[in-house]
């Protein structure tokens, strides 16, 4: 993938090469620093983890979900991570404030700005949980003065200007961002913005053209931030596996302490591995030196004895391994120079052995050695290098924008219950509604269940009345479920003789089938059913004595409509024969000599027509052979299949 949101290429078009950072991660794999475990098929072995000094978890970040847990770690600046780790290495009692003096916060590959207060950022890293406001950057490299460059303003002839976005938030596809801006313009949510252009090459360059030169640049910026993903929130959840592979949320200090402890362990294992190599080599070198001191006798034994090995071991007091090495020596290695080199090698090995043993015995030396290695790595990723330079700017919180009350609603699951007499309440959580779909709620005497739906507190509910009016109420505005609730008419101006026939959770773009007892109907989009006032919105026009008796959401896969009349006649026709309207009477769905429409629904023809069996079982029956009922819209129909409910309801 890339910043444009394109999918990754197929494997056959890709090539994998190890970068310098990858080599740092794997450094020490062949030095006994980590345990190896069998691969998934037990045909080979693989390292249980990478021993390298590169602080990959914080430097590159991580994100993922598991059963009942998740992790979200942004990327960070390598030099800052190593500076903080050095502080922890030499002072385990270092304060969080001291750490944050060198550890600034996230550093995303796509740059941008983190616009949160230093206190908020510090608190997030202290607790291991939080989130950051991440914004794209406005920067105009071609502007004439520094102020305009930093503000992203390019001056045009005639006194106009345009804004340039040079960096976008991490994990936001550029194409999606452009679509959001364009949609906001089309929806008239950004009346001060004329156009957006993508002039990007290798570098991001999105140009915003204001309506006029009188538009305040800062107002335009804040509006785009508010309405699009040019401002997002990146969650911080430092949920990691400790050395026992137990998941836990750690603060920054605890995370660095664990990493430093791990690196000390790696250093000790590397040292022990090297000591083992030195001991092995010293054994051979000492054997070679014995051979040089007794060269003539060694040659004599080899020439005269059928089994020279045991003779040499007994005479010179050398080991089996030393003897084998001597017997494998080449004649050319018997030069005097080789003997001198061996003695020099022995001295060097003994000196290195002594130094490594001192290192193992001294925690202070281990910390000093680790710091030396860390600072060598830091030099490669220093702030003045191309790979180590900080890309994301940490800034103070941006000015507040226009207050949006809907944004302040805490999103929580609720179950909305409406009784037959119009009493409404919202129970916390998604309560089990049972087979009858109404749940186990208590009602006033003489009252009973009518509707129960699952939704969120941020959702808007559409209530369809049988007089053709639609009402809108926010789920967060409904009373709790401790008692019997409150009359719905306290919130909405519903006519005394009208009854609610459907409760629909608003979803943008979702379609609804509307039908009246007159046998007419149409399809409407839920967005056009929203009402702004208590009085609601008249959507279905009805004649005297007629009622709206069907308001049913249409699933995306549905392609046919089924209508049953009070005369117990059933017709099925294609959904595409239904008009899409925002208001009106609709078209004829079924023709009647007497009576009217009883019920209507939509379904997928290939899956068949289903209806409830009745009672409290919650069972349904599906009829797939319905070709004999499939006619053109407006037909009279014929009797339904055997077993169809006697109340003529789906």
Buried (B, 14 or more C-beta within 10 A) or exposed (E): EEBEBEEEEEEEEEEEEEEEBBEBBBBBBEBBBBEEEEEEEEEEEEBEBBBBBBBBBBBBBBEEEEEEEEBBBBBBBBBBBBBBBBBBBEEEEBEBEBBBEBBBBBBBEBBBBBBBEEEBBBBBBBBBBBBBBBBBBBBBEEBEEEEBBEBBBBBEEEEBBBBBBBBBBBBBBBEBBBBBBBEBBEEEEBEBBBEBEBEBEEEBBBBBBBBEEEBEBEEBBBBBBBBBBBBBEBBBBBBBEEEEEEEBBBBBBBBBBBBBBBBBBBBBBBBBBBBEBBEEBBBBBBBBBBBBEBEEEBEEBBEEEEEBBEBBBEEBEBEEEBBBBBBEBEEEBBEEEBBEBBBEBBEEBEEBBEEBEEBBEEEEBBBBBBBEBBEEBBEBBEEEEEEBEBBBBBEEEBEEBEEEEEEEBEEEBBBBBBBBBBBBBBBEEEBEBEEBEBBEBEBEEEBEBBBBBBBBBBBBBBBBBBBBBBBBBBBBEBBEBEEBBBBBBEBBEBEEEBBBBBBBBBEEEBBBBBBBBBBBBBBBBBEBBBBEEEEBBBBBBBEEEBBBBBBBBBEEEBBBBBBBBBBBBBBBBEBEEBEEBEBBBBBBBBBBEEBBBBBBBBBBBEEEBBBBEEEEEEEEBEBEEBEEBBBEBBBEBEEBBEEBBEEBBB
